[in-house]
Amino acid sequence: MPITYDVVRQVARDLYGWSLKKVPDDTLEALAEARRRETNPTSQRTLDFMQAAARAAEREDRHACSDAGFPTYFVKIGTRLTLDGDIRRAFVDGFADLVETIQPPILKFITHPLTLERSYTGKDMPIVSFDVADGADYMDITCSPKALGSGRWADLKVFSYPKLADIEGYVMECVMEAGSQHCPPVVIGVGIGGSFDNAAKLAKMSTLRRIGTRHDDPMVADMEERLLAAVNKTGFGPMGTGGDTTALAVHVDYSHGHGFVPVAVCFNCWINRRTAARIHDDGKVVRLE
């Protein structure tokens, strides 16, 4: 049984809507844990407010943040699937459905990069990245909207034969440059190696990892721990109020490449918006955490 345009359109619409109103469970758990560790009274109150705001958004079916960002999807298609219809178009039409029906309505955040004109549509919108899952009989779709707070501070630099200290120093330069302008506590994604575009994708995909997981390479896992400790020693704290919690997690991934080594750094704000669903070959849709 093929996966149809209609099913993908509905899932694309729902994922975006869910991401605006539900802070992921692992993020809520990380905020609660950060509150238990936090020593700054102002930051304690800020973390309390964040958790209360997240619960209220879910309970009252409203947006956790007024900046809805723009739609970004990551799609993994199993090689044992059959597709029926204009699948790329399904994402465009799913977003159009959301714009027409979501309550509260969202503002026009799709911006032409040259004229700065804003609308609900635009070239290459939504941004959709496709990959293949060998032998799988399902399609996984992840939605992670990007807004100004976190998207503005992403960065990339190409090194030649860097040492670990060079890479970690650059990550901290990006952290210091962002300060508290990306709505901390943040999740930080770092992509190392491969090509220019691959490093950026690795960084973005790393922000989608569940908080509390460790990279399976011990050297990378140690790097994540060092960077998280260093970031939280900067003292920016939740929403710039000071304290011990500037980041909830630092997630690093890498690819082999050449002697030149691109390093990309990106951020997810404290809401850490991401939702995912799996469409099975019988058309059944299962929401993923």
Secondary structure as the mmCIF struct_conf table of DSSP 4:
data_model
#
loop_
_struct_conf.conf_type_id
_struct_conf.id
_struct_conf.beg_label_comp_id
_struct_conf.beg_label_asym_id
_struct_conf.beg_label_seq_id
_struct_conf.end_label_comp_id
_struct_conf.end_label_asym_id
_struct_conf.end_label_seq_id
HELX_LH_PP_P HELX_LH_PP_P1 PRO A 2 PRO A 2
STRN STRN1 ILE A 3 THR A 4
HELX_RH_AL_P HELX_RH_AL_P1 TYR A 5 LYS A 21
HELX_RH_AL_P HELX_RH_AL_P2 ASP A 25 ARG A 37
HELX_RH_AL_P HELX_RH_AL_P3 PRO A 41 GLU A 60
TURN_TY1_P TURN_TY1_P1 ASP A 61 ASP A 61
BEND BEND1 ALA A 64 SER A 66
STRN STRN2 PHE A 70 PHE A 70
STRN STRN3 THR A 72 GLY A 78
TURN_TY1_P TURN_TY1_P2 THR A 79 ARG A 80
STRN STRN4 LEU A 83 ASP A 84
BEND BEND2 GLY A 85 GLY A 85
HELX_RH_AL_P HELX_RH_AL_P4 ILE A 87 THR A 101
BEND BEND3 GLN A 103 PRO A 104
HELX_LH_PP_P HELX_LH_PP_P2 PRO A 105 LEU A 107
STRN STRN5 ILE A 110 THR A 111
TURN_TY1_P TURN_TY1_P3 PRO A 113 THR A 115
STRN STRN6 ARG A 118 SER A 119
BEND BEND4 TYR A 120 TYR A 120
TURN_TY1_P TURN_TY1_P4 LYS A 123 ASP A 124
HELX_LH_PP_P HELX_LH_PP_P3 MET A 125 MET A 125
BEND BEND5 PRO A 126 PRO A 126
STRN STRN7 ILE A 127 ALA A 133
TURN_TY1_P TURN_TY1_P5 ASP A 134 GLY A 135
STRN STRN8 TYR A 138 CYS A 143
STRN STRN9 LYS A 146 LYS A 146
HELX_RH_AL_P HELX_RH_AL_P5 LEU A 148 GLY A 151
TURN_TY1_P TURN_TY1_P6 ARG A 152 TRP A 153
STRN STRN10 ASP A 155 SER A 160
BEND BEND6 TYR A 161 TYR A 161
HELX_RH_AL_P HELX_RH_AL_P6 LEU A 164 ALA A 178
TURN_TY1_P TURN_TY1_P7 GLY A 179 HIS A 182
BEND BEND7 PRO A 184 PRO A 185
STRN STRN11 VAL A 186 GLY A 193
BEND BEND8 GLY A 194 GLY A 194
HELX_RH_AL_P HELX_RH_AL_P7 PHE A 196 THR A 207
TURN_TY1_P TURN_TY1_P8 LEU A 208 LEU A 208
BEND BEND9 ARG A 209 ARG A 209
HELX_LH_PP_P HELX_LH_PP_P4 ARG A 210 ARG A 210
TURN_TY1_P TURN_TY1_P9 ILE A 211 GLY A 212
BEND BEND10 ASP A 216 ASP A 217
HELX_RH_AL_P HELX_RH_AL_P8 PRO A 218 ASN A 232
TURN_TY1_P TURN_TY1_P10 LYS A 233 LYS A 233
BEND BEND11 THR A 234 THR A 234
HELX_RH_3T_P HELX_RH_3T_P1 PRO A 238 GLY A 240
BEND BEND12 THR A 241 THR A 241
BEND BEND13 GLY A 243 ASP A 244
BEND BEND14 THR A 246 THR A 246
STRN STRN12 ALA A 247 SER A 255
BEND BEND15 GLY A 259 GLY A 259
STRN STRN13 PHE A 260 ASN A 268
TURN_TY1_P TURN_TY1_P11 TRP A 270 ILE A 271
STRN STRN14 THR A 275 HIS A 280
TURN_TY1_P TURN_TY1_P12 ASP A 281 ASP A 282
BEND BEND16 GLY A 283 GLY A 283
STRN STRN15 VAL A 285 LEU A 288
#
